[in-house]
Structures are given as C-alpha cells and as structure tokens.
C-alpha cells in the first residue's frame, strides 16, 4: 500500500509517493508563474495549477505498481482562492497572498467589527493577504463573478473538487482565510454576515488527517490510483511542513524557504496577547488537531532569488540547461563567501510580520562599480535573513523562545544559504 502527497505552492506543485515505512518511491514537480499587475494584483491560473497537479500525480503513479496508491492528501499555500461556478468551472484567477488590491477594504471591515474582536475569533490581525478582504474586493469589482459563484475555494479544496469529491478544507487552511473561528473550529457567522456570504458557498471544515472522500473509480484509474483511493484532509503548507520537520516540542520551530520565508512554531493551547497582536503574530489551528501554531513570515523569500535568476541569471540558466542541473545551485555557487558590503531592504513584495506594510519598496544600498554579482546575490539573501532575525527576536520577546530550527524547502538544499541564516540568526539549524 502506497500513499501520495501533493503540495500546491505559489510557484509550483509537486507530488511524492511513499510506502508504509515512509520511504520515498517517486517524486514529480511542475512550475507555474504568478501574473502581476501594476495595481497590486498577483494571480495564478487555477486551471493551470490543478492541471499540473494531475500531471504530477500521473507521473508519480507511473513509477510505482498500478493501483498501489490508496491514500492521497494535499498541502496548500494559504489565502489564495478561486471562484467556482455551478459546473465546477473556474470563474476567475486565484488571488494569491501577495495580491494587495484588497487593502482599502480593511478599514471598512474594521468599522463593522473592531480589530480586537476579529483577533479573538480568527487569531489574526487584518492584512490584505487574507481571503476575507480579497473576497470583498472581488464582490465589489467583479459582481457578475460573485453572483455566479457556487463555491469560493482554496487550493486544497479546489483540487478535491477536481478529484470528484465534495470540497473539504482542513482547519489550518481555513484559518488562513480570516473567516474561521479558531476556537470553535467553524466558519464564523459574524464574519460571513459582514461579507454577505453563507457557509454553504465554502468548503466544509475538518481537522487535518480526516478521511473526507473517495475518488470516483474511473478517475482514480485514469490517474493510476487504486479504485479505492481515499482523500485525507491535509492543511496549510507551513503547518504540514512543520509537522513533517518534527515541530511538536517547545523550543523547536520550522524555518521554511519557499517562495515565502517562514518560521512556524507549535504549542498546546491557543495564545492571544497584546504583544502578539501588536506584531501581527497569529494563532491558528495546527496540523495536530488539538495544537495551535504561530507563523512569522516575510512575503519576499526564495522569490528574491528567482527574481535575480529571471532578470540577471542568464549565464546560470544557460549552464543549467547544458548540464541538466539547477540554475539556483549555480547562482548560490556564485555567491561571495564573506558578508557583503551592501544593505538590502527586502521588500520586493508587501512585507509580512511584523509590519504588514503593503507600500514599502525594496532597496539596495551601497552599490559601487566594483560590486559584483556574487556580492549582490549574497546581499539579497542577507536582507531576507535579517528580516527573519527581527521576527525571531519579536517571537522571543512575545514568549516564543526558539532554540533550534528545522529547515525545509528548496533553500534548505543549500548548505551555504543555510549557514548564512544560522550566522545571521545565531541559532542551530538542522536540515
């Protein structure tokens, strides 16, 4: 019996097959691009995303005996949602976390529900990244889409729908919408009422690890799965990664480098405090149903290296094509060995914690004609690392004392990059 996990990230999706002992048997991945617009938009084509999820499922199942995969679960980026019609068709692109067009709707919402009450229900402080404000933008700016929508779904539940089952959203992912009561573990009627939304237009919430449906036999066979394949609720990608990294005990936290740079800590009871709220540090449901999590993050993370690759990394891209290697590996090899003489403000996207600032721009200070590519690459990564050090210090001052990090994500493959983070944050990091 084999198990298949799918991760739907912001810049790509991947699938893996494991046996019952946890041994990895197959892996497949596909990338896709975010579509940015000058008005703050950041979108993904949901049909491209789910189509590529089907591709990686097929590729993985083709590498193991046909029909041997009997369980499937999904981890997903947070916040992004798609409006889906009555025939399960996509009615709009998915507005991802860094889409900031909903910023004007925060103050309007807070006039109807004060920020303290909102924090106590959802565990979050208001930010344009959250689904609830993106929905308000969609409702006002695309009223025809709003009217035609049968479901508003995040990527975990959207893929479930495409797999032929009724959509269910895990508690951790529901918590990223800012419409979920993290204590009662249900959609908040008060928040939905303000939005003008009913719970039946959202996926049904369930704890991570719950069996939520069985894939229809004909579709399962087409995908190379067992005709008895069950779908199990997964969760927000950060909380799933943290559990996989062993984040259960006090003092251990996950450090993830994907598109976003993120610290995830877990604890046994919900934590609400003035310090946490002041610094926009959340409390929401963890992948272990009775636990809670907090994340500190910066929306500019590994994507800053992707930006450099796309704009200035032609030689590394060409070398990777010749050698069938990774352009990122070549970029990191080109990075200087010593601390840079540059200072980078890493706000190439809206910031995450602690500032929740959507307007500050990125900057690179100290450039000279003698500045080389290697120094610039290092400076970009230093900028992100110092932003995470700031978050680490705030977590400590708010009661989360972290002694060790478990590193995951694409960036964890690089010893040089991981060492840079350990030096900046002065913490042990285990990959």
Secondary structure, DSSP 8 states (H G I E B T S, - for coil): -EEEEEEE-SSEEEEEEE-TT--EEEEEEEE---EE-TTS-EEE-HHHHHHHHHHHHHHHHTTS-TT-EEEEEEEE-SS-BEEE-TTS-B-S-EE-TT--GGGHHHHHHHHHS-HHHHHHHHS----TTSHHHHHHHHHHH-HHHHHH-SEEE-HHHHHHHHTTS--EEEHHHHHTTT-EETTTTEE-HHHHHHHT--GGGS-EEE-TT-EEEE--HHHHHHTT--TT-EEEEEEEHHHHHHHHTTTTSTTEEEEEESSSEEEEEEESS----HHHHHTT---EE-SSTT-EEEEEEES-STHHHHHHHHHH-HHHHHHHHHHT--HHHHHHHHS-SS--S-EEE--SS---TTT--SS---EEE---TT--HHHHHHHHHHHHHHHHHHHHHHHHHTT----EEEEESGGGG-HHHHHHHHHHHT-EEE-
